[in-house]
């Protein structure tokens, strides 16, 4: 099976990843093509989980994602799920497998990251509650820190083993912004990612979705704290830009600043306004953030060293990366 066309991948990026599409203008054509292909893959995996509404649809989606994992692993991990899929679903699995293989070939680190991403999307097929910050960071790594790993591989980061922790942190920060922005949409899917330990009482997704004032107030406070907590991971991700060649450094620096601005705009909203509209960064502000990204391109001094404290809560999720890449244990 041939891989998905460049046109289809770029169209997915343009329609669904506005911030990344904007930043992608600063990449070379080859880098943009690879980034768009990765976004197209990740978007499909995410949609498989998000579009499943009924119990039967969720089971079908689970079988699709597990089948894809089994193909990526190259060996059967328990009974094969692919035989239970409808013909259309098997085609989806085979197309995604072909796209991933085209993009990463035998890159074991990237394939590990893709499998971890898929595992995290499988979590989303059940009601989601985060007990504490450790659970939140574990999820954020699986959902987006893994994408940082794959982008690090695609963009030819220098001293890759030292660059990887920073790439993970940028993905984590962006996912935390996503969660803070999309609380209502997630609650409508029976998902609450804001840690329970940050809120008073047992907050139900149904109460958030239905507009119960006390629940929404607690989650609003939690979302604000989430934006503030993401800042240390953005700072780490920004330090790590030094390991990228100049064009990816500029493009990822712009994406970082635009995404960070979503959270900062969220903090300026009154509580009622937060629930009335989804925060977006307008085009003129993206242009401004792009200009602000320029000064950070000139590295001074030593190569940055990663703050190992940021990864202590997710150390268990990083074991495979330490053995595959030589990434230092924290």
Long-range contacts (C-beta under 8 A, 24 or more apart in sequence): 1-94, 1-95, 1-97, 1-98, 2-98, 3-37, 3-98, 3-99, 3-102, 3-103, 4-37, 4-40, 4-95, 4-99, 6-33, 6-36, 6-37, 8-40, 9-33, 9-36, 9-37, 9-39, 9-40, 10-36, 12-36, 12-39, 12-40, 12-43, 13-39, 13-40, 16-43, 17-43, 18-280, 19-255, 19-258, 19-259, 19-262, 19-281, 19-286, 20-255, 22-254, 22-255, 22-258, 22-286, 22-290, 23-251, 23-252, 23-254, 23-255, 23-258, 24-251, 25-251, 26-247, 26-250, 26-251, 26-254, 26-290, 27-247, 27-248, 27-251, 28-247, 31-154, 31-155, 31-247, 31-248, 31-251, 34-103, 34-154, 35-151, 35-154, 35-155, 37-99, 37-102, 37-103, 38-103, 38-147, 38-150, 38-151, 38-154, 40-99, 41-96, 41-99, 41-100, 41-103, 41-114, 42-117, 42-147, 44-92, 44-96, 45-96, 45-117, 45-118, 45-121, 46-121, 48-92, 48-121, 49-121, 49-122, 49-124, 49-125, 50-124, 50-189, 52-125, 58-125, 58-126, 60-85, 60-86, 60-89, 61-125, 62-122, 62-125, 63-89, 64-89, 64-92, 64-93, 65-118, 65-121, 65-122, 65-125, 66-122, 67-93, 68-93, 68-96, 68-97, 68-118, 69-115, 69-118, 69-119, 71-97, 72-97, 72-100, 72-111, 72-114, 72-115, 72-118, 73-115, 103-154, 104-150, 104-153, 107-153, 108-324, 109-149, 109-153, 109-321, 109-324, 109-325, 110-149, 110-150, 110-153, 110-154, 112-149, 112-320, 112-321, 112-324, 113-146, 113-147, 113-149, 113-150, 113-321, 114-146, 114-150, 116-141, 116-142, 116-146, 116-317, 116-320, 117-142, 117-143, 117-146, 117-147, 120-146, 124-189, 124-191, 127-190, 127-191, 127-205, 128-186, 128-190, 128-191, 128-192, 128-193, 129-192, 129-196, 130-192, 130-193, 130-194, 130-195, 130-196, 131-195, 131-196, 131-197, 132-195, 132-196, 132-197, 133-195, 133-197, 133-198, 133-229, 133-313, 134-313, 134-314, 135-195, 136-176, 136-179, 136-193, 136-194, 136-195, 136-226, 137-172, 137-313, 137-314, 138-313, 138-314, 138-316, 138-317, 139-175, 139-193, 140-171, 140-172, 140-175, 140-176, 140-179, 141-168, 141-171, 141-172, 141-314, 141-317, 141-318, 142-317, 143-171, 143-175, 144-171, 144-172, 144-174, 144-175, 144-178, 145-169, 145-171, 145-172, 145-175, 145-314, 146-171, 147-171, 148-172, 148-237, 149-321, 151-252, 155-244, 155-245, 155-248, 155-252, 156-245, 156-248, 157-243, 157-244, 157-248, 158-243, 158-244, 158-245, 159-243, 159-303, 160-243, 160-325, 161-325, 161-326, 161-327, 161-328, 162-243, 162-303, 162-305, 162-306, 163-240, 163-243, 163-244, 164-321, 164-325, 164-327, 165-236, 165-240, 165-306, 165-310, 165-311, 165-327, 165-330, 166-236, 166-237, 166-239, 166-240, 166-241, 166-243, 166-304, 166-306, 167-237, 167-240, 168-311, 168-318, 169-233, 169-234, 169-236, 169-237, 169-240, 169-306, 169-310, 170-233, 170-234, 170-236, 170-237, 170-238, 170-240, 170-252, 170-256, 171-237, 172-230, 172-233, 173-230, 173-231, 173-233, 173-234, 173-236, 173-237, 173-256, 173-259, 173-260, 174-256, 174-259, 176-226, 176-227, 176-229, 176-230, 176-233, 176-263, 177-227, 177-230, 177-259, 177-260, 177-262, 177-263, 179-223, 179-226, 180-223, 180-224, 180-226, 180-227, 180-230, 180-263, 180-266, 181-262, 181-263, 181-266, 181-278, 181-279, 182-278, 183-208, 183-219, 183-220, 183-223, 184-208, 184-209, 184-275, 185-278, 187-219, 192-219, 194-219, 194-222, 194-223, 194-226, 195-222, 198-222, 198-225, 211-275, 216-271, 216-275, 217-271, 220-271, 220-274, 220-275, 223-266, 223-274, 224-266, 224-267, 227-263, 227-264, 227-266, 227-267, 228-267, 230-260, 230-263, 231-260, 232-310, 233-310, 234-260, 236-306, 236-307, 236-310, 238-296, 239-304, 240-304, 240-306, 241-296, 241-297, 242-299, 242-303, 242-304, 243-303, 246-297, 249-297, 250-293, 250-294, 250-297, 253-293, 253-296, 253-297, 254-286, 254-289, 254-290, 254-293, 256-293, 257-289, 257-290, 257-292, 257-293, 258-285, 258-286, 258-289, 258-290, 261-285, 261-289
